[in-house]
Amino acid sequence: MASYKTTKKTIVYIDESGFANDMPRSYGYSPIGKKCLDKRNWHEKGRINAIGAITDFNLVTVTLFTGSINSQVFLFMDNR
């Protein structure tokens, strides 16, 4: 970090975060002494991912993507 600061280059922090479109419940309620039974759909209904960039405590950009983030998506962001 010190070497970047001496060259006066801008330091940009980036992060990715993902969100599920639906969150199936993993717990439930039932009468005392009875098992809590239900069907759980394990098929994911989709994700939305956000990549954001911050520099000097200022938000530079946030981009939303449908689906998973991989190196191709990340490199696409770098070349914009």
N, CA and C atoms as a LAMMPS dump frame, in Angstrom:
ITEM: TIMESTEP
0
ITEM: NUMBER OF ATOMS
240
ITEM: BOX BOUNDS ff ff ff
-5.0000000000000000e+02 5.0000000000000000e+02
-5.0000000000000000e+02 5.0000000000000000e+02
-5.0000000000000000e+02 5.0000000000000000e+02
ITEM: ATOMS id mol type element x y z
1 1 1 N 0.822 -1.187 0
2 1 2 C 0 0 0
3 1 3 C 0.868 1.252 0
4 2 1 N 1.929 1.208 0.755
5 2 2 C 2.788 2.391 0.833
6 2 3 C 3.395 2.715 -0.53
7 3 1 N 3.807 1.671 -1.285
8 3 2 C 4.418 1.931 -2.591
9 3 3 C 3.399 2.519 -3.57
10 4 1 N 2.146 2.1 -3.483
11 4 2 C 1.109 2.685 -4.352
12 4 3 C 0.848 4.14 -3.977
13 5 1 N 0.857 4.417 -2.694
14 5 2 C 0.603 5.798 -2.261
15 5 3 C 1.713 6.741 -2.71
16 6 1 N 2.947 6.259 -2.734
17 6 2 C 4.046 7.127 -3.161
18 6 3 C 3.993 7.407 -4.663
19 7 1 N 3.406 6.505 -5.452
20 7 2 C 3.28 6.732 -6.904
21 7 3 C 2.015 7.514 -7.235
22 8 1 N 1.227 7.819 -6.22
23 8 2 C -0.024 8.579 -6.373
24 8 3 C -1.026 7.886 -7.295
25 9 1 N -0.955 6.554 -7.348
26 9 2 C -1.946 5.787 -8.102
27 9 3 C -3.203 5.64 -7.257
28 10 1 N -4.333 5.624 -7.932
29 10 2 C -5.603 5.472 -7.229
30 10 3 C -5.794 4.015 -6.828
31 11 1 N -6.146 3.803 -5.584
32 11 2 C -6.427 2.457 -5.089
33 11 3 C -7.937 2.272 -5.113
34 12 1 N -8.387 1.224 -5.792
35 12 2 C -9.814 0.927 -5.917
36 12 3 C -10.072 -0.423 -5.266
37 13 1 N -11.02 -0.469 -4.354
38 13 2 C -11.416 -1.704 -3.693
39 13 3 C -12.692 -2.2 -4.362
40 14 1 N -12.706 -3.489 -4.715
41 14 2 C -13.905 -4.052 -5.33
42 14 3 C -14.365 -5.256 -4.517
43 15 1 N -15.666 -5.517 -4.572
44 15 2 C -16.225 -6.662 -3.857
45 15 3 C -17.447 -7.153 -4.604
46 16 1 N -17.725 -8.421 -4.447
47 16 2 C -18.884 -9.05 -5.069
48 16 3 C -19.737 -9.664 -3.977
49 17 1 N -21.037 -9.542 -4.138
50 17 2 C -21.959 -10.141 -3.189
51 17 3 C -23.144 -10.7 -3.956
52 18 1 N -23.649 -11.851 -3.527
53 18 2 C -24.76 -12.494 -4.218
54 18 3 C -25.982 -12.609 -3.334
55 19 1 N -27.137 -12.59 -3.979
56 19 2 C -28.411 -12.666 -3.271
57 19 3 C -29.304 -13.691 -3.952
58 20 1 N -29.926 -14.556 -3.187
59 20 2 C -30.871 -15.524 -3.739
60 20 3 C -32.219 -14.836 -3.949
61 21 1 N -32.88 -15.184 -5.06
62 21 2 C -34.198 -14.611 -5.328
63 21 3 C -35.246 -15.11 -4.34
64 22 1 N -35.048 -16.284 -3.801
65 22 2 C -35.955 -16.798 -2.779
66 22 3 C -35.121 -17.579 -1.766
67 23 1 N -35.546 -17.555 -0.558
68 23 2 C -34.86 -18.287 0.492
69 23 3 C -35.83 -19.295 1.089
70 24 1 N -35.646 -20.58 0.759
71 24 2 C -36.531 -21.574 1.361
72 24 3 C -36.31 -21.644 2.869
73 25 1 N -37.361 -21.869 3.578
74 25 2 C -37.244 -21.975 5.041
75 25 3 C -36.631 -23.31 5.413
76 26 1 N -35.705 -23.286 6.319
77 26 2 C -35.086 -24.522 6.773
78 26 3 C -35.616 -24.957 8.137
79 27 1 N -36.498 -24.145 8.727
80 27 2 C -37.099 -24.47 10.019
81 27 3 C -38.592 -24.148 9.954
82 28 1 N -39.342 -24.795 10.817
83 28 2 C -40.776 -24.536 10.857
84 28 3 C -41.331 -24.866 12.236
85 29 1 N -42.649 -24.756 12.365
86 29 2 C -43.324 -25.011 13.635
87 29 3 C -44.255 -26.202 13.488
88 30 1 N -44.416 -26.95 14.565
89 30 2 C -45.368 -28.054 14.6
90 30 3 C -45.838 -28.225 16.045
91 31 1 N -46.937 -28.923 16.232
92 31 2 C -47.393 -29.165 17.611
93 31 3 C -46.332 -29.922 18.41
94 32 1 N -46.327 -29.731 19.719
95 32 2 C -45.358 -30.392 20.587
96 32 3 C -45.469 -31.901 20.402
97 33 1 N -44.324 -32.537 20.212
98 33 2 C -44.284 -33.981 20.045
99 33 3 C -44.462 -34.454 18.614
100 34 1 N -44.767 -33.559 17.685
101 34 2 C -44.959 -33.925 16.273
102 34 3 C -43.765 -33.422 15.458
103 35 1 N -43.403 -34.175 14.424
104 35 2 C -42.337 -33.741 13.534
105 35 3 C -42.855 -32.649 12.606
106 36 1 N -41.994 -31.749 12.281
107 36 2 C -42.321 -30.687 11.329
108 36 3 C -41.94 -31.197 9.94
109 37 1 N -42.938 -31.509 9.125
110 37 2 C -42.699 -32.081 7.804
111 37 3 C -43.168 -31.122 6.726
112 38 1 N -42.349 -31.008 5.701
113 38 2 C -42.718 -30.19 4.553
114 38 3 C -41.774 -30.54 3.423
115 39 1 N -42.137 -30.167 2.213
116 39 2 C -41.262 -30.373 1.067
117 39 3 C -40.407 -29.137 0.901
118 40 1 N -39.169 -29.376 0.584
119 40 2 C -38.254 -28.252 0.367
120 40 3 C -37.747 -28.318 -1.06
121 41 1 N -37.867 -27.237 -1.77
122 41 2 C -37.393 -27.162 -3.136
123 41 3 C -35.917 -26.79 -3.125
124 42 1 N -35.062 -27.721 -3.517
125 42 2 C -33.626 -27.484 -3.507
126 42 3 C -33.146 -26.825 -4.786
127 43 1 N -34.036 -26.646 -5.756
128 43 2 C -33.635 -26.021 -7.01
129 43 3 C -33.635 -24.509 -6.842
130 44 1 N -32.49 -23.926 -7.064
131 44 2 C -32.352 -22.486 -6.899
132 44 3 C -33.141 -21.754 -7.977
133 45 1 N -33.854 -20.731 -7.592
134 45 2 C -34.696 -19.981 -8.518
135 45 3 C -33.945 -18.813 -9.158
136 46 1 N -32.671 -18.699 -8.921
137 46 2 C -31.903 -17.625 -9.526
138 46 3 C -31.156 -16.804 -8.489
139 47 1 N -30.173 -16.115 -8.965
140 47 2 C -29.361 -15.255 -8.098
141 47 3 C -29.143 -13.927 -8.787
142 48 1 N -28.967 -12.924 -7.969
143 48 2 C -28.551 -11.617 -8.449
144 48 3 C -27.254 -11.306 -7.722
145 49 1 N -26.248 -10.935 -8.469
146 49 2 C -24.946 -10.616 -7.901
147 49 3 C -24.61 -9.163 -8.174
148 50 1 N -23.97 -8.55 -7.221
149 50 2 C -23.562 -7.152 -7.354
150 50 3 C -22.053 -7.066 -7.217
151 51 1 N -21.434 -6.28 -8.098
152 51 2 C -20.011 -5.958 -7.984
153 51 3 C -19.933 -4.449 -7.798
154 52 1 N -19.269 -4.034 -6.735
155 52 2 C -19.145 -2.609 -6.442
156 52 3 C -17.689 -2.205 -6.316
157 53 1 N -17.432 -0.932 -6.557
158 53 2 C -16.068 -0.394 -6.449
159 53 3 C -16.094 0.871 -5.596
160 54 1 N -15.111 0.979 -4.702
161 54 2 C -14.989 2.135 -3.813
162 54 3 C -13.555 2.654 -3.9
163 55 1 N -13.42 3.956 -3.958
164 55 2 C -12.106 4.586 -3.875
165 55 3 C -12.23 5.857 -3.033
166 56 1 N -11.279 6.08 -2.177
167 56 2 C -11.279 7.244 -1.279
168 56 3 C -12.617 7.415 -0.556
169 57 1 N -13.171 6.298 -0.085
170 57 2 C -14.438 6.282 0.665
171 57 3 C -15.629 6.751 -0.166
172 58 1 N -15.509 6.735 -1.494
173 58 2 C -16.604 7.101 -2.384
174 58 3 C -16.986 5.907 -3.233
175 59 1 N -18.29 5.663 -3.335
176 59 2 C -18.784 4.591 -4.183
177 59 3 C -18.632 5.014 -5.637
178 60 1 N -17.899 4.242 -6.423
179 60 2 C -17.647 4.568 -7.818
180 60 3 C -18.734 3.979 -8.696
181 61 1 N -19.013 2.689 -8.52
182 61 2 C -20.006 2.024 -9.352
183 61 3 C -20.52 0.769 -8.678
184 62 1 N -21.724 0.374 -9.048
185 62 2 C -22.291 -0.918 -8.675
186 62 3 C -22.963 -1.463 -9.923
187 63 1 N -22.666 -2.705 -10.257
188 63 2 C -23.278 -3.349 -11.406
189 63 3 C -23.938 -4.635 -10.951
190 64 1 N -25.167 -4.874 -11.412
191 64 2 C -25.906 -6.078 -11.051
192 64 3 C -25.863 -7.078 -12.191
193 65 1 N -25.711 -8.359 -11.836
194 65 2 C -25.689 -9.445 -12.802
195 65 3 C -26.677 -10.517 -12.378
196 66 1 N -27.354 -11.104 -13.351
197 66 2 C -28.197 -12.262 -13.088
198 66 3 C -27.342 -13.494 -13.31
199 67 1 N -27.357 -14.411 -12.374
200 67 2 C -26.543 -15.618 -12.482
201 67 3 C -25.29 -15.499 -11.646
202 68 1 N -24.419 -16.454 -11.813
203 68 2 C -23.205 -16.512 -11.003
204 68 3 C -22.089 -15.659 -11.61
205 69 1 N -21.177 -15.242 -10.763
206 69 2 C -20.013 -14.478 -11.199
207 69 3 C -18.863 -15.466 -11.404
208 70 1 N -18.238 -15.388 -12.562
209 70 2 C -17.053 -16.192 -12.823
210 70 3 C -15.972 -15.266 -13.391
211 71 1 N -14.858 -15.83 -13.8
212 71 2 C -13.757 -14.986 -14.273
213 71 3 C -14.125 -14.228 -15.545
214 72 1 N -14.93 -14.836 -16.426
215 72 2 C -15.331 -14.132 -17.652
216 72 3 C -16.127 -12.868 -17.326
217 73 1 N -17.069 -12.972 -16.398
218 73 2 C -17.869 -11.808 -16.008
219 73 3 C -16.977 -10.764 -15.36
220 74 1 N -16.086 -11.217 -14.5
221 74 2 C -15.214 -10.289 -13.789
222 74 3 C -14.267 -9.58 -14.75
223 75 1 N -13.705 -10.302 -15.708
224 75 2 C -12.811 -9.686 -16.691
225 75 3 C -13.574 -8.749 -17.619
226 76 1 N -14.836 -9.069 -17.904
227 76 2 C -15.677 -8.158 -18.686
228 76 3 C -15.805 -6.829 -17.971
229 77 1 N -15.998 -6.874 -16.66
230 77 2 C -16.104 -5.644 -15.863
231 77 3 C -14.799 -4.85 -15.956
232 78 1 N -13.667 -5.542 -15.974
233 78 2 C -12.37 -4.869 -16.007
234 78 3 C -12.136 -4.153 -17.342
235 79 1 N -12.733 -4.66 -18.41
236 79 2 C -12.5 -4.102 -19.745
237 79 3 C -13.549 -3.087 -20.178
238 80 1 N -14.451 -2.7 -19.299
239 80 2 C -15.505 -1.74 -19.666
240 80 3 C -14.995 -0.35 -19.714
